[in-house]
Amino acid sequence: MKSISIAQITDLHIANEGEKPNGIDVRSNFLKILEKVKQASVDYIVVSGDFCLHIGVLEIYEWIKLQLDAVGIPYFVMSGNHDNPAMLASVFEVEDFLQKDELFYSHEIESFGKLIFLDSTNGLVSSQQLSFLISCCKNENKSNLLFIHHPPILADVLHMDKNYSLQNIEEVHSAIEACMSKPQAIFCGHYHCSRAITLPFLNTTVFITPSSSYFQLNPDAVNFEIESKIPAWRNIIWDGKTVKTSIKLESCNE
């Protein structure tokens, strides 16, 4: 293969069966997004956190896993601030990656490089994870992509920056600076909107992906304000040297 394709889906906020938070059928949207991803014939799927509506619920994790397994595409899971890392790891059978109730790990794709997954469930990236990140990126000849639920930046999304931003952004930047091989790109969710912000001093770009089955926020509103109910996913094309990415909007509520 000359390149691989990765579908990033995020911020599912799946509710209990029959429940439609904010009038949105999140389960139906998720299934339709999965169908779109399947039609795109991607090589991998990354689910970058917030599987559940408010808190981790065993039955919801089990339902999501059943749907992902049915697609037949290899996938990776991460925890978000509305998740329970231990419960998620148990259901998705990745307990080996759970350390002190944090789910973080890397996966190497031969001839391309590493995918690195961090856990920001608690609103920050712990010191053990920052050390792990540096160790993953100690070979300057190896490429990598970094996935983390919270953006390690302020993104000019007023409500989220003010109330729900990552707590230790500067520490994450310091860890990335200490990496011999800087992440070629950083992929996030959490903000329920689309952003691409280049960080020249870190030689990387942060890409924020909209919610894949719930609402999108108005980035210019100081208070909580839904801008749209159109779910989306991110397509990532990576050849180990360059990254191309685009947002795919899907009118799943129609």
C-alpha positions in Angstrom: 0.0 0.0 0.0 1.2 3.5 -0.9 -1.1 5.1 1.7 -3.7 4.1 4.3 -7.0 5.7 5.1 -8.4 6.2 8.6 -11.9 7.3 9.5 -12.1 9.3 12.7 -15.5 9.3 14.4 -16.0 11.0 17.7 -18.4 12.4 20.3 -21.1 9.8 19.7 -23.0 10.5 22.9 -25.1 7.5 22.4 -28.2 7.5 24.7 -30.4 4.7 26.0 -32.5 2.9 23.4 -35.5 5.1 22.4 -34.0 8.3 23.9 -33.4 11.3 21.6 -31.4 13.9 23.5 -32.0 17.4 22.1 -34.4 15.7 19.6 -31.5 13.9 17.9 -31.7 10.2 17.1 -28.0 9.6 18.0 -28.2 5.8 17.5 -29.6 6.2 14.0 -27.0 8.8 13.1 -24.2 6.6 14.3 -25.4 3.6 12.3 -25.7 5.8 9.1 -22.2 7.3 9.7 -20.8 3.7 10.0 -22.5 2.8 6.7 -20.8 5.9 5.1 -17.5 4.9 6.5 -17.9 1.3 5.3 -18.8 2.6 1.8 -15.6 4.7 1.8 -13.6 1.4 2.2 -11.2 2.9 4.8 -8.5 0.7 6.3 -9.0 1.7 10.0 -11.5 3.4 12.2 -10.6 5.5 15.3 -13.4 6.3 17.8 -11.9 9.2 19.7 -14.0 9.4 22.8 -17.4 10.3 24.3 -19.1 7.0 23.4 -21.9 7.7 25.9 -24.3 10.6 26.4 -23.3 11.6 29.9 -21.4 8.8 31.7 -20.1 5.4 30.8 -22.9 2.9 30.6 -22.1 -0.8 30.1 -25.1 -1.6 27.8 -24.2 1.4 25.6 -20.6 0.3 25.2 -21.8 -3.2 24.3 -24.2 -1.9 21.7 -21.5 0.3 20.1 -19.1 -2.6 20.0 -21.7 -4.8 18.3 -22.2 -2.2 15.6 -18.4 -1.6 15.1 -17.7 -5.4 14.9 -20.4 -5.8 12.2 -18.7 -3.3 9.9 -15.7 -5.5 9.6 -13.0 -2.8 9.6 -10.2 -2.8 12.2 -10.8 -0.1 14.8 -9.2 1.6 17.8 -11.1 3.1 20.8 -10.2 6.0 23.1 -11.8 7.4 26.2 -13.4 10.9 26.4 -14.6 13.0 29.3 -18.1 11.3 29.2 -16.6 7.8 29.3 -15.4 5.3 31.9 -12.0 4.1 30.8 -12.0 0.9 32.8 -15.5 -0.1 31.6 -14.7 0.8 28.0 -11.4 -1.2 28.1 -13.3 -4.2 29.5 -16.0 -4.2 26.9 -13.7 -3.6 24.0 -11.1 -6.1 25.4 -8.2 -3.8 25.6 -7.6 -4.1 29.3 -3.9 -4.7 28.7 -3.6 -1.0 27.7 -5.3 0.2 31.0 -2.8 1.7 33.4 -4.0 3.4 36.7 -7.5 3.7 35.1 -6.1 5.5 32.0 -6.4 3.9 28.6 -3.5 4.8 26.4 -1.4 2.9 23.9 0.2 2.9 20.5 -0.1 0.8 17.4 2.6 0.5 14.8 1.6 0.1 11.1 4.5 -1.4 9.3 6.1 0.9 6.7 4.0 3.9 7.9 4.6 4.6 11.6 2.8 4.7 14.9 -0.7 5.7 15.8 -0.6 7.0 19.4 -3.7 7.2 21.6 -3.8 9.2 24.8 -6.5 9.4 27.5 -7.8 12.9 28.5 -10.9 11.6 30.3 -10.1 13.7 33.4 -9.5 16.9 31.4 -5.8 16.6 31.3 -2.9 14.3 30.1 -1.2 12.8 33.1 2.6 12.7 33.6 2.7 9.0 33.0 1.1 9.5 29.6 3.4 12.4 28.7 6.4 10.2 29.4 4.8 7.5 27.3 4.3 9.9 24.4 8.0 10.9 24.5 9.1 7.3 24.6 6.9 6.5 21.6 8.5 9.3 19.6 12.2 8.8 20.5 13.1 7.5 17.0 13.5 10.5 14.7 13.2 8.2 11.7 9.7 7.0 12.7 6.6 8.9 11.8 3.5 9.0 14.0 0.0 10.5 14.3 -1.4 11.5 17.7 -5.0 11.1 18.8 -6.4 12.7 21.9 -10.0 13.6 22.8 -9.3 17.1 24.1 -7.5 19.5 21.8 -4.1 20.5 23.2 -4.8 24.1 22.2 -7.3 26.9 22.6 -9.2 26.8 19.4 -11.3 30.1 19.3 -14.4 28.1 20.2 -15.6 30.4 22.9 -17.9 28.2 25.0 -15.5 25.3 25.0 -12.3 27.2 25.4 -13.8 29.0 28.5 -15.4 26.0 30.2 -14.0 22.7 28.9 -10.5 23.1 27.5 -7.6 20.8 28.3 -6.2 21.7 31.7 -2.5 21.2 31.0 -1.9 22.4 27.5 1.6 23.8 28.2 2.7 20.5 29.6 1.5 18.6 26.6 3.4 21.1 24.3 6.5 20.6 26.4 6.2 16.8 25.9 5.8 17.2 22.2 8.8 19.5 22.1 10.8 16.7 23.8 9.8 14.2 21.1 12.5 13.3 18.7 9.9 12.6 16.1 7.1 15.2 16.4 3.5 14.0 15.6 2.9 14.8 12.0 -0.7 15.7 12.9 -2.8 15.6 16.1 -6.5 14.6 15.8 -9.1 15.5 18.4 -12.8 15.8 19.1 -14.6 17.2 22.2 -15.3 20.7 20.7 -18.3 19.6 18.5 -17.0 21.7 15.5 -14.3 21.6 12.9 -11.0 23.3 13.3 -7.5 23.0 11.8 -4.8 24.9 13.7 -1.1 24.8 12.7 1.4 25.0 15.5 4.7 26.0 13.8 6.7 25.9 17.0 5.7 22.2 17.3 5.9 21.5 13.6 2.4 19.9 13.6 -1.2 20.7 13.0 -4.2 20.1 15.4 -7.3 18.9 13.6 -10.6 19.0 15.6 -13.4 16.8 14.2 -17.1 17.5 14.7 -19.5 15.1 16.4 -20.3 12.0 14.4 -23.8 11.5 15.7 -24.8 14.4 18.0 -24.9 18.2 17.5 -22.4 20.8 16.4 -21.7 23.9 18.5 -21.7 27.5 17.4 -18.0 28.4 17.9 -18.7 32.1 18.2 -21.2 31.8 21.0 -20.0 32.4 24.6 -22.8 30.3 26.0 -23.9 26.9 24.9 -25.6 27.2 21.5 -26.3 24.4 18.9 -25.4 25.5 15.4 -26.4 22.4 13.5 -27.5 18.8 13.9 -25.5 17.5 10.9 -23.1 14.7 12.0 -19.7 14.3 10.4 -16.6 12.2 10.3 -13.0 12.8 9.3 -11.2 11.0 6.5 -7.4 10.8 7.0 -5.0 9.7 4.2 -1.5 9.0 5.4 1.5 7.6 3.6 4.0 7.9 6.5 5.3 11.2 5.2 2.4 13.4 4.5 -1.2 13.7 5.8 -4.3 14.7 3.9 -7.5 15.0 5.7 -11.1 16.2 5.1 -14.4 16.5 6.9 -17.3 14.5 5.6 -20.7 16.0 6.5 -23.7 13.6 6.4 -27.3 14.7 6.4 -28.3 11.8 8.6 -31.3 13.5 10.2 -33.2 13.9 6.9 
